[in-house]
């Protein structure tokens, strides 16, 4: 590419978990960076494989991760014209096995993830799956699957590039009402990162009720940090050290079940604080169901120190305990989440 202000990568994992990738590189990048970039597919696909390993009865898809990009004041001499980073995943089941089509997109625009996701899911992914079976019937053993997939990925990249920069639309889903089942608090001060989860008490029947609506509290607790680190690594490999990511939205789905994670952040005295909410579509029998705009406003009030944290959490959902936090910083803390919060008994 002539410019690194647009980052694109598209990779496909077959039903045999063989990964094929097509990542647009710049010849200006050091050889070591290019080698590391080739390892990105497995790093990004890790949580997708994890959802299957964690619960083989449900196949959860991480549909997309959206991140805003902010300037890093340590690099004042550089200027990257980028403002958003997307990770898009299309997951399709083939003969009881999953195939994945995953893209990362760094863009100078606030891209519309829904448009890009639908094109990947309906056209590129389906073309790879259907093309495989058609070509196998026509060419048999002479069909070169590797060359075919790489060609389809290039076509997919061209389709994505053609769709970039489109005006962002408003969708009816944004007016849907959701119910918050947990809050994630994150703080980064230099290299020190702190992450905590707030949710129902372990003896609250809603805790076990909503375990059917999420892959696990364990996975939800690690996803924001995990993907933020992966995005930051990717930006640095492409020599984009003057910007850093801030997770905005993560969407997961399983059949007709949907989970949404939204986050707001603030930077003060070089310390970044963020609060995010785990949201599920409204259940008619529950109170405390609101539109996304309501939740975002509450998070901003906490971050801007205009409202008390504990009181505002209770306003978001009176069943969430704002005084009892679950650490997600260590294997021990995550083990407690896995053993206690994810216990369905």
C-alpha positions as a LaTeX table, in Angstrom:
\begin{tabular}{lrrr}
\hline
Residue & $x$ (\AA) & $y$ (\AA) & $z$ (\AA) \\
\hline
Unk1 & 0.00 & 0.00 & 0.00 \\
Unk2 & 1.14 & 3.55 & $-0.63$ \\
Unk3 & $-0.23$ & 4.67 & 2.71 \\
Unk4 & $-0.59$ & 2.98 & 6.05 \\
Unk5 & $-3.67$ & 5.05 & 6.92 \\
Unk6 & $-5.76$ & 2.04 & 5.91 \\
Unk7 & $-5.07$ & $-1.35$ & 7.51 \\
Unk8 & $-6.69$ & $-4.46$ & 6.11 \\
Unk9 & $-6.46$ & $-8.13$ & 6.90 \\
Unk10 & $-8.81$ & $-10.96$ & 5.98 \\
Unk11 & $-8.38$ & $-14.58$ & 7.03 \\
Unk12 & $-10.37$ & $-17.77$ & 6.79 \\
Unk13 & $-10.34$ & $-20.77$ & 9.11 \\
Unk14 & $-11.63$ & $-23.97$ & 7.52 \\
Unk15 & $-13.65$ & $-26.69$ & 9.22 \\
Unk16 & $-10.30$ & $-28.38$ & 9.92 \\
Unk17 & $-9.01$ & $-25.23$ & 11.68 \\
Unk18 & $-6.52$ & $-24.58$ & 8.88 \\
Unk19 & $-6.06$ & $-20.81$ & 8.61 \\
Unk20 & $-5.57$ & $-18.95$ & 5.32 \\
Unk21 & $-4.80$ & $-15.24$ & 5.32 \\
Unk22 & $-4.51$ & $-12.28$ & 3.00 \\
Unk23 & $-3.10$ & $-9.21$ & 4.73 \\
Unk24 & $-2.15$ & $-6.11$ & 2.78 \\
Unk25 & 1.42 & $-5.20$ & 3.69 \\
Unk26 & 3.65 & $-2.23$ & 2.98 \\
Unk27 & 7.16 & $-2.85$ & 1.65 \\
Unk28 & 8.32 & $-0.16$ & 4.07 \\
Unk29 & 7.75 & $-2.44$ & 7.05 \\
Unk30 & 10.76 & $-4.19$ & 8.65 \\
Unk31 & 11.06 & $-7.91$ & 7.94 \\
Unk32 & 10.52 & $-8.72$ & 11.62 \\
Unk33 & 7.21 & $-6.87$ & 11.58 \\
Unk34 & 6.05 & $-8.74$ & 8.49 \\
Unk35 & 6.78 & $-12.07$ & 10.19 \\
Unk36 & 4.80 & $-11.02$ & 13.29 \\
Unk37 & 1.90 & $-9.80$ & 11.14 \\
Unk38 & 1.63 & $-13.30$ & 9.68 \\
Unk39 & 0.93 & $-14.55$ & 13.23 \\
Unk40 & $-2.02$ & $-12.18$ & 13.72 \\
Unk41 & $-4.72$ & $-14.58$ & 12.46 \\
Unk42 & $-4.22$ & $-17.06$ & 15.30 \\
Unk43 & $-4.08$ & $-14.28$ & 17.88 \\
Unk44 & $-7.35$ & $-12.78$ & 16.72 \\
Unk45 & $-9.04$ & $-16.16$ & 16.28 \\
Unk46 & $-8.06$ & $-17.35$ & 19.77 \\
Unk47 & $-11.28$ & $-16.30$ & 21.57 \\
Unk48 & $-13.39$ & $-17.79$ & 18.77 \\
Unk49 & $-11.83$ & $-21.18$ & 19.34 \\
Unk50 & $-12.12$ & $-20.61$ & 23.09 \\
Unk51 & $-15.91$ & $-20.30$ & 22.96 \\
Unk52 & $-16.12$ & $-23.80$ & 21.49 \\
Unk53 & $-13.70$ & $-25.25$ & 24.02 \\
Unk54 & $-15.56$ & $-23.64$ & 26.92 \\
Unk55 & $-19.02$ & $-24.96$ & 26.01 \\
Unk56 & $-19.29$ & $-27.48$ & 23.18 \\
Unk57 & $-23.11$ & $-27.42$ & 23.40 \\
Unk58 & $-23.39$ & $-23.80$ & 22.24 \\
Unk59 & $-21.52$ & $-22.19$ & 19.38 \\
Unk60 & $-21.03$ & $-18.55$ & 20.31 \\
Unk61 & $-19.87$ & $-16.12$ & 17.64 \\
Unk62 & $-17.99$ & $-12.90$ & 18.31 \\
Unk63 & $-19.61$ & $-10.92$ & 15.51 \\
Unk64 & $-17.65$ & $-7.71$ & 15.78 \\
Unk65 & $-15.39$ & $-5.61$ & 17.97 \\
Unk66 & $-15.37$ & $-1.86$ & 17.41 \\
Unk67 & $-12.64$ & 0.38 & 18.78 \\
Unk68 & $-12.05$ & 4.10 & 18.54 \\
Unk69 & $-8.47$ & 5.33 & 18.15 \\
Unk70 & $-6.93$ & 8.14 & 20.21 \\
Unk71 & $-3.66$ & 10.03 & 19.91 \\
Unk72 & $-0.78$ & 8.89 & 22.06 \\
Unk73 & 0.79 & 12.06 & 23.50 \\
Unk74 & 4.18 & 10.33 & 23.78 \\
Unk75 & 4.53 & 10.50 & 19.98 \\
Unk76 & 3.85 & 14.15 & 19.16 \\
Unk77 & 6.06 & 14.15 & 16.05 \\
Unk78 & 3.87 & 11.61 & 14.21 \\
Unk79 & 0.35 & 11.98 & 12.96 \\
Unk80 & $-1.77$ & 9.01 & 11.91 \\
Unk81 & $-5.04$ & 9.86 & 10.23 \\
Unk82 & $-7.04$ & 6.99 & 11.65 \\
Unk83 & $-10.02$ & 7.05 & 13.99 \\
Unk84 & $-11.50$ & 3.54 & 14.07 \\
Unk85 & $-10.50$ & $-0.11$ & 14.14 \\
Unk86 & $-12.92$ & $-2.98$ & 13.49 \\
Unk87 & $-12.65$ & $-6.73$ & 13.98 \\
Unk88 & $-15.41$ & $-8.54$ & 12.08 \\
Unk89 & $-16.14$ & $-12.26$ & 12.32 \\
Unk90 & $-18.52$ & $-14.38$ & 10.27 \\
Unk91 & $-18.99$ & $-17.89$ & 11.68 \\
Unk92 & $-20.75$ & $-20.62$ & 9.72 \\
Unk93 & $-21.34$ & $-24.22$ & 10.77 \\
Unk94 & $-20.37$ & $-26.89$ & 8.21 \\
Unk95 & $-21.21$ & $-30.52$ & 9.05 \\
Unk96 & $-21.04$ & $-29.85$ & 12.83 \\
Unk97 & $-17.77$ & $-27.91$ & 12.43 \\
Unk98 & $-17.25$ & $-24.18$ & 12.35 \\
Unk99 & $-15.64$ & $-22.07$ & 9.64 \\
Unk100 & $-14.58$ & $-18.48$ & 10.34 \\
Unk101 & $-14.03$ & $-15.47$ & 8.13 \\
Unk102 & $-12.34$ & $-12.73$ & 10.12 \\
Unk103 & $-11.28$ & $-9.21$ & 9.11 \\
Unk104 & $-9.44$ & $-6.40$ & 10.83 \\
Unk105 & $-9.91$ & $-2.90$ & 9.44 \\
Unk106 & $-8.09$ & 0.23 & 10.54 \\
Unk107 & $-9.69$ & 3.26 & 8.90 \\
Unk108 & $-9.62$ & 7.07 & 8.92 \\
Unk109 & $-13.44$ & 6.93 & 9.06 \\
Unk110 & $-15.97$ & 5.74 & 11.64 \\
Unk111 & $-16.97$ & 2.71 & 9.59 \\
Unk112 & $-20.38$ & 1.06 & 9.70 \\
Unk113 & $-19.75$ & $-2.48$ & 11.06 \\
Unk114 & $-23.20$ & $-3.74$ & 10.07 \\
Unk115 & $-22.70$ & $-3.05$ & 6.35 \\
Unk116 & $-19.25$ & $-4.64$ & 6.29 \\
Unk117 & $-20.32$ & $-7.63$ & 8.39 \\
Unk118 & $-23.27$ & $-8.41$ & 6.15 \\
Unk119 & $-21.12$ & $-8.32$ & 3.01 \\
Unk120 & $-18.57$ & $-10.66$ & 4.59 \\
Unk121 & $-21.23$ & $-13.00$ & 5.95 \\
Unk122 & $-23.57$ & $-13.11$ & 2.94 \\
Unk123 & $-21.12$ & $-12.89$ & 0.05 \\
Unk124 & $-17.46$ & $-13.60$ & 0.80 \\
Unk125 & $-17.93$ & $-16.39$ & 3.35 \\
Unk126 & $-20.69$ & $-18.10$ & 1.40 \\
Unk127 & $-18.66$ & $-17.83$ & $-1.83$ \\
Unk128 & $-15.75$ & $-19.67$ & $-0.21$ \\
Unk129 & $-17.94$ & $-22.45$ & 1.18 \\
Unk130 & $-20.03$ & $-22.94$ & $-1.95$ \\
Unk131 & $-17.07$ & $-22.52$ & $-4.30$ \\
Unk132 & $-15.18$ & $-25.28$ & $-2.52$ \\
Unk133 & $-17.89$ & $-27.87$ & $-3.09$ \\
Unk134 & $-18.60$ & $-26.79$ & $-6.69$ \\
Unk135 & $-14.92$ & $-26.89$ & $-7.64$ \\
Unk136 & $-14.36$ & $-30.23$ & $-5.92$ \\
Unk137 & $-17.14$ & $-31.73$ & $-8.03$ \\
Unk138 & $-15.79$ & $-30.17$ & $-11.25$ \\
Unk139 & $-12.05$ & $-30.66$ & $-10.75$ \\
Unk140 & $-11.97$ & $-33.44$ & $-8.16$ \\
Unk141 & $-8.48$ & $-34.17$ & $-6.84$ \\
Unk142 & $-7.00$ & $-31.60$ & $-9.26$ \\
Unk143 & $-8.73$ & $-28.75$ & $-7.40$ \\
Unk144 & $-6.11$ & $-26.52$ & $-5.69$ \\
Unk145 & $-7.95$ & $-25.41$ & $-2.55$ \\
Unk146 & $-5.12$ & $-23.19$ & $-1.28$ \\
Unk147 & $-4.98$ & $-21.07$ & $-4.44$ \\
Unk148 & $-8.79$ & $-20.88$ & $-4.52$ \\
Unk149 & $-9.10$ & $-19.59$ & $-0.93$ \\
Unk150 & $-6.33$ & $-16.99$ & $-1.35$ \\
Unk151 & $-8.07$ & $-15.73$ & $-4.49$ \\
Unk152 & $-11.41$ & $-15.49$ & $-2.69$ \\
Unk153 & $-9.77$ & $-13.59$ & 0.17 \\
Unk154 & $-8.35$ & $-11.09$ & $-2.30$ \\
Unk155 & $-11.81$ & $-10.61$ & $-3.77$ \\
Unk156 & $-13.10$ & $-10.14$ & $-0.23$ \\
Unk157 & $-10.49$ & $-7.47$ & 0.50 \\
Unk158 & $-11.48$ & $-5.64$ & $-2.67$ \\
Unk159 & $-15.14$ & $-5.74$ & $-1.64$ \\
Unk160 & $-14.30$ & $-4.39$ & 1.83 \\
Unk161 & $-12.17$ & $-1.57$ & 0.39 \\
Unk162 & $-14.99$ & $-0.63$ & $-1.99$ \\
Unk163 & $-17.40$ & $-0.39$ & 0.96 \\
Unk164 & $-15.20$ & 1.72 & 3.27 \\
Unk165 & $-16.07$ & 5.32 & 4.04 \\
Unk166 & $-19.83$ & 4.85 & 3.63 \\
Unk167 & $-21.98$ & 7.11 & 5.84 \\
Unk168 & $-22.88$ & 5.41 & 9.09 \\
Unk169 & $-26.56$ & 4.54 & 9.36 \\
Unk170 & $-28.97$ & 4.44 & 12.25 \\
Unk171 & $-30.56$ & 1.02 & 12.80 \\
Unk172 & $-33.72$ & 0.01 & 14.60 \\
Unk173 & $-31.65$ & $-2.19$ & 16.92 \\
Unk174 & $-30.25$ & 0.95 & 18.56 \\
Unk175 & $-33.75$ & 1.70 & 19.85 \\
Unk176 & $-34.10$ & $-1.76$ & 21.37 \\
Unk177 & $-34.14$ & $-2.05$ & 25.12 \\
Unk178 & $-31.50$ & $-4.01$ & 26.99 \\
Unk179 & $-30.91$ & $-5.31$ & 30.47 \\
Unk180 & $-27.49$ & $-4.99$ & 32.10 \\
Unk181 & $-26.16$ & $-8.12$ & 33.81 \\
Unk182 & $-22.68$ & $-6.86$ & 34.64 \\
Unk183 & $-20.28$ & $-3.94$ & 34.68 \\
Unk184 & $-16.55$ & $-4.10$ & 33.86 \\
Unk185 & $-14.24$ & $-1.48$ & 35.33 \\
Unk186 & $-10.85$ & $-1.02$ & 33.69 \\
Unk187 & $-7.95$ & 1.26 & 34.61 \\
Unk188 & $-4.59$ & 1.66 & 32.90 \\
Unk189 & $-1.75$ & 3.63 & 34.46 \\
Unk190 & 1.39 & 3.13 & 32.37 \\
Unk191 & 2.02 & $-0.61$ & 32.23 \\
Unk192 & $-0.23$ & $-1.29$ & 35.24 \\
Unk193 & $-3.67$ & $-2.56$ & 34.22 \\
Unk194 & $-6.55$ & $-3.22$ & 36.62 \\
Unk195 & $-9.80$ & $-4.89$ & 35.60 \\
Unk196 & $-12.80$ & $-5.75$ & 37.79 \\
Unk197 & $-16.24$ & $-7.22$ & 37.20 \\
Unk198 & $-19.42$ & $-6.27$ & 39.09 \\
Unk199 & $-22.53$ & $-8.40$ & 38.75 \\
Unk200 & $-25.23$ & $-10.26$ & 40.70 \\
Unk201 & $-24.55$ & $-11.89$ & 44.05 \\
Unk202 & $-23.74$ & $-15.58$ & 43.71 \\
Unk203 & $-26.99$ & $-16.57$ & 45.48 \\
Unk204 & $-29.15$ & $-14.34$ & 43.24 \\
Unk205 & $-31.26$ & $-16.59$ & 40.96 \\
Unk206 & $-30.71$ & $-14.10$ & 38.11 \\
Unk207 & $-27.03$ & $-15.09$ & 38.03 \\
Unk208 & $-27.81$ & $-18.64$ & 36.91 \\
Unk209 & $-30.75$ & $-17.50$ & 34.77 \\
Unk210 & $-28.56$ & $-15.32$ & 32.58 \\
Unk211 & $-25.80$ & $-17.89$ & 32.22 \\
Unk212 & $-27.90$ & $-19.22$ & 29.35 \\
Unk213 & $-27.71$ & $-15.80$ & 27.64 \\
Unk214 & $-23.91$ & $-15.35$ & 27.63 \\
Unk215 & $-20.97$ & $-17.63$ & 26.79 \\
Unk216 & $-19.66$ & $-17.15$ & 30.37 \\
Unk217 & $-18.75$ & $-14.40$ & 32.79 \\
Unk218 & $-15.15$ & $-15.57$ & 32.44 \\
Unk219 & $-15.09$ & $-14.89$ & 28.70 \\
Unk220 & $-16.95$ & $-11.58$ & 29.01 \\
Unk221 & $-14.44$ & $-10.42$ & 31.64 \\
Unk222 & $-11.38$ & $-11.06$ & 29.46 \\
Unk223 & $-12.63$ & $-9.97$ & 26.02 \\
Unk224 & $-12.18$ & $-6.15$ & 26.37 \\
Unk225 & $-8.58$ & $-6.43$ & 27.57 \\
Unk226 & $-7.74$ & $-9.24$ & 25.17 \\
Unk227 & $-8.88$ & $-7.52$ & 21.99 \\
Unk228 & $-7.60$ & $-4.12$ & 23.04 \\
Unk229 & $-4.12$ & $-5.65$ & 23.41 \\
Unk230 & $-4.43$ & $-7.45$ & 20.04 \\
Unk231 & $-5.45$ & $-4.20$ & 18.31 \\
Unk232 & $-2.61$ & $-2.29$ & 19.97 \\
Unk233 & $-0.13$ & $-4.97$ & 18.83 \\
Unk234 & $-1.47$ & $-4.72$ & 15.29 \\
Unk235 & $-1.16$ & $-0.93$ & 15.20 \\
Unk236 & 2.45 & $-1.13$ & 16.40 \\
Unk237 & 3.34 & $-3.79$ & 13.82 \\
Unk238 & 2.07 & $-1.44$ & 11.13 \\
Unk239 & 4.23 & 1.33 & 12.64 \\
Unk240 & 1.21 & 3.12 & 14.12 \\
Unk241 & 2.70 & 3.84 & 17.53 \\
Unk242 & 1.17 & 7.30 & 17.89 \\
Unk243 & $-2.39$ & 6.02 & 18.40 \\
Unk244 & $-3.98$ & 3.58 & 20.81 \\
Unk245 & $-7.33$ & 1.74 & 20.84 \\
Unk246 & $-10.35$ & 2.15 & 23.10 \\
Unk247 & $-12.91$ & $-0.65$ & 22.94 \\
Unk248 & $-16.34$ & 0.76 & 22.15 \\
Unk249 & $-18.58$ & $-2.22$ & 21.31 \\
Unk250 & $-18.38$ & $-6.01$ & 21.28 \\
Unk251 & $-21.27$ & $-8.04$ & 19.89 \\
Unk252 & $-21.68$ & $-11.78$ & 20.42 \\
Unk253 & $-24.44$ & $-14.10$ & 19.24 \\
Unk254 & $-25.57$ & $-17.71$ & 19.49 \\
Unk255 & $-28.50$ & $-18.74$ & 17.28 \\
Unk256 & $-31.14$ & $-16.11$ & 18.20 \\
Unk257 & $-29.41$ & $-15.01$ & 21.43 \\
Unk258 & $-27.42$ & $-11.77$ & 21.46 \\
Unk259 & $-24.98$ & $-10.20$ & 23.92 \\
Unk260 & $-23.74$ & $-6.63$ & 23.63 \\
Unk261 & $-20.83$ & $-5.05$ & 25.48 \\
Unk262 & $-20.54$ & $-1.25$ & 25.36 \\
Unk263 & $-17.81$ & 0.87 & 26.92 \\
Unk264 & $-16.98$ & 4.51 & 27.61 \\
Unk265 & $-13.58$ & 5.87 & 28.67 \\
Unk266 & $-11.75$ & 8.98 & 29.85 \\
Unk267 & $-8.05$ & 9.92 & 30.07 \\
Unk268 & $-6.90$ & 12.16 & 32.91 \\
Unk269 & $-3.31$ & 12.76 & 33.98 \\
Unk270 & $-2.25$ & 10.00 & 31.54 \\
Unk271 & $-4.42$ & 7.49 & 33.42 \\
Unk272 & $-7.15$ & 5.86 & 31.36 \\
Unk273 & $-10.32$ & 4.72 & 33.08 \\
Unk274 & $-13.21$ & 2.95 & 31.41 \\
Unk275 & $-16.52$ & 1.41 & 32.36 \\
Unk276 & $-18.37$ & $-1.11$ & 30.24 \\
Unk277 & $-21.72$ & $-2.88$ & 30.50 \\
Unk278 & $-22.71$ & $-6.42$ & 29.53 \\
Unk279 & $-26.17$ & $-6.09$ & 27.97 \\
Unk280 & $-28.77$ & $-8.66$ & 26.90 \\
Unk281 & $-32.06$ & $-7.92$ & 25.11 \\
Unk282 & $-34.92$ & $-7.05$ & 27.42 \\
Unk283 & $-36.94$ & $-9.69$ & 29.23 \\
Unk284 & $-40.53$ & $-8.57$ & 29.67 \\
Unk285 & $-40.73$ & $-9.68$ & 33.29 \\
Unk286 & $-37.74$ & $-7.55$ & 34.33 \\
Unk287 & $-37.44$ & $-3.91$ & 35.29 \\
Unk288 & $-34.35$ & $-1.75$ & 34.62 \\
Unk289 & $-34.55$ & $-2.24$ & 30.83 \\
Unk290 & $-33.39$ & 0.74 & 28.78 \\
Unk291 & $-32.10$ & 1.87 & 25.39 \\
Unk292 & $-28.34$ & 1.95 & 24.76 \\
Unk293 & $-28.30$ & 5.75 & 24.99 \\
Unk294 & $-29.45$ & 5.52 & 28.62 \\
Unk295 & $-26.58$ & 3.22 & 29.57 \\
Unk296 & $-23.98$ & 5.33 & 27.78 \\
Unk297 & $-25.18$ & 8.46 & 29.58 \\
Unk298 & $-24.88$ & 6.74 & 32.96 \\
Unk299 & $-21.33$ & 5.57 & 32.19 \\
Unk300 & $-20.32$ & 9.09 & 31.14 \\
Unk301 & $-21.71$ & 10.53 & 34.38 \\
Unk302 & $-19.52$ & 8.15 & 36.39 \\
Unk303 & $-16.42$ & 8.84 & 34.30 \\
Unk304 & $-16.91$ & 12.60 & 34.45 \\
Unk305 & $-17.25$ & 12.27 & 38.23 \\
Unk306 & $-20.66$ & 13.89 & 38.20 \\
Unk307 & $-22.38$ & 10.92 & 39.82 \\
Unk308 & $-21.50$ & 8.48 & 42.59 \\
Unk309 & $-20.36$ & 5.09 & 41.24 \\
Unk310 & $-22.35$ & 2.85 & 43.58 \\
Unk311 & $-25.54$ & 4.89 & 43.30 \\
Unk312 & $-25.35$ & 5.01 & 39.50 \\
Unk313 & $-24.75$ & 1.25 & 39.21 \\
Unk314 & $-27.90$ & 0.67 & 41.27 \\
Unk315 & $-29.77$ & 3.02 & 38.90 \\
Unk316 & $-28.55$ & 0.94 & 35.95 \\
Unk317 & $-29.65$ & $-2.31$ & 37.61 \\
Unk318 & $-30.70$ & $-2.55$ & 41.24 \\
Unk319 & $-29.74$ & $-6.25$ & 41.30 \\
Unk320 & $-26.05$ & $-5.66$ & 40.50 \\
Unk321 & $-23.88$ & $-5.43$ & 43.61 \\
Unk322 & $-21.64$ & $-2.32$ & 43.24 \\
Unk323 & $-19.73$ & $-3.03$ & 46.45 \\
Unk324 & $-18.44$ & $-6.52$ & 45.63 \\
Unk325 & $-15.95$ & $-6.67$ & 42.75 \\
Unk326 & $-14.45$ & $-9.70$ & 41.02 \\
Unk327 & $-10.84$ & $-9.22$ & 39.98 \\
Unk328 & $-9.99$ & $-10.13$ & 36.38 \\
Unk329 & $-6.30$ & $-9.26$ & 36.70 \\
Unk330 & $-4.87$ & $-12.66$ & 37.54 \\
Unk331 & $-5.35$ & $-16.36$ & 36.90 \\
Unk332 & $-6.59$ & $-16.66$ & 40.49 \\
Unk333 & $-9.22$ & $-13.95$ & 40.01 \\
Unk334 & $-10.37$ & $-15.35$ & 36.69 \\
Unk335 & $-10.44$ & $-18.80$ & 38.26 \\
Unk336 & $-12.86$ & $-17.52$ & 40.90 \\
Unk337 & $-15.11$ & $-16.06$ & 38.21 \\
Unk338 & $-15.04$ & $-19.34$ & 36.33 \\
Unk339 & $-15.64$ & $-21.48$ & 39.42 \\
Unk340 & $-18.22$ & $-19.36$ & 41.24 \\
Unk341 & $-19.98$ & $-16.98$ & 38.84 \\
Unk342 & $-20.12$ & $-19.52$ & 35.99 \\
Unk343 & $-21.36$ & $-22.31$ & 38.25 \\
Unk344 & $-24.85$ & $-23.24$ & 37.02 \\
Unk345 & $-25.80$ & $-25.02$ & 40.26 \\
\hline
\end{tabular}
